[in-house]
Amino acid sequence: MTLIPNTLFVGKVCVKLDSVASTQTYLKNLYAKSKPIEGTAILSYNQTAGYGQRNNSWETQNGLNIALSLVLLPAFLNPDKQYYLSMAVALAVKKAVEELSQQKVKLKWPNDIMVGDRKISGILIESNLFNSRVEKSYVGIGLNVNQIDFGSLKSTATSLSNISGKEYDLDHVCILIMEWVERYYLQIKAGRLKELFEEYDEALYKKNEYITLLHSDDMTSKVLLKGVEENGKILVMHENGDLRAYLHGEVQIMKAQL
């Protein structure tokens, strides 16, 4: 099947690979050589050495899940607003998963898509700045689709098939993601940032609940999750009442014990 998304530019050029180490690395190398047009996609259903935030591995079982990378050129974004791109992509994947599964989806800071307390998708955005603008962004999306058995990760990972009992056409799922990514991306470009931020904030996983943070010095703290700031910092209230905002890297949310 040839992927023909109903978009202006996202996915209009799509390189579909039978197997690849990392769609993200492939796309970056392609851009270095030929500067493909905005919205160019690299897609594979067999990624063998994918990676996520902090170089965490992200692998797909052959033929069951999606690894997708897109190049976007958001020169209209100031660096202090680049987290809006992360919010937009997260909301796009959320919408696609909800449409396909009819299940409620939440967004775990900074880049995970959750159904219940299990991760169904991860997002990685790597951006390059030039002249105080976001020159280009490589958007990586990993989505568990038809995989059923997650072995040792069964308590923390899930898939579309697991939550709906259905089997999905991977091309159709990719097309849907591309269409939603473009809609939210154009929303940023149109300057509708407040609307997008409010939608993201409302979908935040564990908002107004107690969570455990793991700090960069390996200490932990129990905090009340208040929200996320526009610059991407997580806003929490400590047990002594202090409000603090942290960047990803300074802290991470520990996994729920199921």
C-alpha positions in Angstrom: 0.0 0.0 0.0 1.2 3.5 -0.9 0.8 5.9 1.9 -1.3 8.8 0.8 -2.2 11.0 3.8 -4.8 13.7 3.4 -2.2 16.4 4.2 -0.5 19.4 2.7 3.0 18.2 3.3 3.4 15.8 6.2 4.1 12.4 4.8 3.7 13.4 1.2 7.3 12.1 0.7 7.6 8.8 2.6 10.5 6.4 2.6 9.3 3.1 3.8 12.0 0.7 4.8 11.7 -3.1 5.3 14.2 -2.8 8.2 16.2 0.0 9.7 18.4 0.4 12.8 16.8 3.8 13.6 14.4 5.9 11.5 15.6 8.9 13.4 19.2 8.3 12.5 18.3 7.5 8.9 16.4 10.8 8.6 19.2 12.9 10.1 21.7 11.3 7.7 19.3 11.8 4.7 18.9 15.5 5.7 22.7 16.0 5.9 23.1 14.7 2.4 20.1 16.0 0.5 17.9 18.4 2.6 14.5 16.7 1.9 11.4 18.8 1.9 9.5 19.6 5.1 7.2 16.7 6.2 9.4 14.0 4.7 8.8 10.8 6.6 11.0 7.7 7.3 8.9 4.7 8.2 9.6 1.1 9.2 7.7 -1.7 10.9 11.0 -3.3 11.8 13.3 -1.0 13.7 16.2 -2.8 15.4 18.1 -0.1 17.3 15.7 2.8 18.0 16.3 5.2 20.8 14.3 7.6 22.9 14.9 10.2 25.6 18.3 9.9 27.3 19.2 7.2 24.8 16.7 4.7 26.2 16.2 2.0 23.7 13.0 1.7 21.6 12.7 -1.4 19.5 9.7 -2.7 17.5 8.8 -6.3 17.0 9.1 -7.1 13.4 5.9 -6.3 11.5 3.8 -5.4 14.6 4.6 -1.8 15.6 5.5 1.5 14.0 8.7 3.5 14.0 8.1 6.9 12.2 10.4 9.9 11.9 9.4 13.3 10.3 11.4 16.4 9.5 9.8 19.7 10.3 11.1 23.2 9.8 9.5 25.4 12.5 11.5 28.5 11.9 8.5 30.5 13.2 9.3 29.1 16.7 11.5 30.9 19.2 13.7 28.5 21.2 11.8 29.3 24.4 8.6 28.1 22.7 10.0 24.9 21.2 8.2 22.7 23.8 5.0 23.6 21.9 6.2 21.2 19.2 6.5 18.4 21.7 3.0 19.2 23.0 1.6 19.2 19.4 3.1 15.9 18.5 2.0 14.3 21.8 -1.6 15.5 21.2 -1.5 14.3 17.6 -0.6 10.7 18.7 -3.1 10.9 21.6 -5.9 11.8 19.1 -4.9 9.0 16.7 -4.8 6.4 19.5 -8.1 7.5 20.9 -9.7 7.5 17.5 -8.4 3.9 16.8 -9.0 2.4 20.2 -11.9 4.4 21.7 -9.9 4.5 24.9 -9.0 7.4 27.1 -5.4 8.5 26.6 -3.1 10.6 28.8 0.2 12.4 28.2 3.1 11.6 30.6 5.7 14.3 30.9 7.8 14.7 29.0 7.2 12.4 26.0 5.1 9.2 26.7 1.6 8.4 25.6 -0.3 6.4 28.3 -3.4 4.2 28.4 -4.1 3.6 32.0 -0.7 3.2 33.7 0.9 1.6 30.6 2.9 3.2 27.9 1.7 2.7 24.3 3.9 5.3 22.5 7.1 7.3 23.0 8.1 10.5 21.2 11.6 12.0 20.7 12.1 15.4 19.2 15.7 16.6 18.3 15.9 20.2 17.2 18.7 22.3 15.7 18.7 26.1 16.4 20.0 28.8 14.0 19.8 32.6 14.5 17.6 32.3 17.5 15.1 30.1 15.7 14.3 26.4 15.6 15.8 25.7 12.2 14.7 22.0 11.9 13.3 19.3 14.1 13.5 15.6 13.7 10.3 14.1 15.2 10.5 10.4 16.2 7.4 8.4 17.1 7.3 4.8 18.3 3.8 3.3 18.6 2.9 -0.2 19.8 0.2 -1.5 17.5 -0.3 -5.2 17.1 2.2 -6.6 19.6 0.4 -8.6 22.3 3.3 -10.1 24.4 5.6 -7.6 26.2 7.4 -10.1 28.4 9.0 -8.4 31.3 7.5 -5.1 30.3 3.9 -6.4 30.5 3.1 -4.3 33.5 4.3 -1.1 32.0 3.7 -1.4 28.2 0.6 -1.9 26.0 -0.5 -1.7 22.4 -3.6 -0.8 20.4 -4.4 -4.5 20.0 -4.1 -5.1 23.7 -6.5 -2.4 24.7 -9.1 -2.9 21.9 -8.8 -6.6 21.0 -8.5 -5.6 17.3 -5.7 -6.0 14.7 -4.8 -2.9 12.8 -3.5 -2.1 9.4 -0.1 -0.3 10.1 -0.3 1.9 7.0 -3.7 3.2 8.0 -2.4 3.9 11.5 0.6 5.8 10.1 -1.6 7.9 7.8 -3.8 8.9 10.7 -0.8 10.0 12.8 0.6 12.1 9.9 -2.8 13.8 9.5 -3.1 14.7 13.2 0.6 15.8 13.4 0.0 18.3 10.5 -3.2 19.6 12.1 -1.5 20.4 15.4 1.6 21.7 13.7 -0.5 24.1 11.7 -2.2 25.2 14.9 1.2 26.2 16.3 2.0 28.0 13.1 -1.2 29.9 13.3 -0.3 31.1 16.8 -3.0 29.2 18.6 -0.7 28.4 21.5 -3.0 29.1 24.4 -5.6 26.6 23.0 -2.9 24.0 22.5 -1.4 24.4 25.9 -4.7 24.1 27.7 -5.5 20.9 25.8 -2.1 19.4 26.7 -2.4 20.5 30.3 -5.9 18.9 30.6 -4.5 15.6 29.3 -1.5 15.5 31.6 -1.0 12.1 33.2 -1.2 12.1 37.0 -2.1 15.8 37.2 -3.2 16.8 40.7 -2.0 13.4 42.0 1.1 12.5 44.0 4.0 11.1 42.1 7.6 10.1 42.9 10.4 12.1 41.2 13.8 10.6 40.7 16.4 13.5 40.9 19.7 13.6 39.0 21.5 12.9 42.3 19.5 9.6 42.6 17.4 11.0 45.5 13.7 10.6 45.3 10.8 12.9 46.5 7.1 12.5 46.7 5.4 15.5 45.1 2.0 16.8 43.9 2.0 17.2 40.2 0.5 20.7 39.4 1.2 20.8 35.7 3.7 21.7 33.0 5.0 25.2 32.1 5.2 26.5 28.6 9.0 26.1 28.5 8.5 22.3 29.2 9.4 22.3 32.9 7.3 20.1 35.2 5.6 22.1 38.0 5.3 20.3 41.4 4.5 21.0 45.0 6.8 19.4 47.6 5.5 18.1 50.9 6.6 21.3 52.6 4.4 23.4 50.3 7.2 24.6 48.1 6.4 25.0 44.4 9.3 24.0 42.1 9.7 23.6 38.4 12.2 21.1 36.9 13.6 20.5 33.5 13.7 17.0 32.1 17.1 15.7 33.0 17.0 17.2 36.4 14.2 14.8 37.3 12.1 12.0 35.9 8.8 10.5 37.0 9.3 7.1 38.4 7.1 4.3 37.0 4.0 3.4 38.9 4.2 0.2 40.8 1.4 -2.0 39.5 
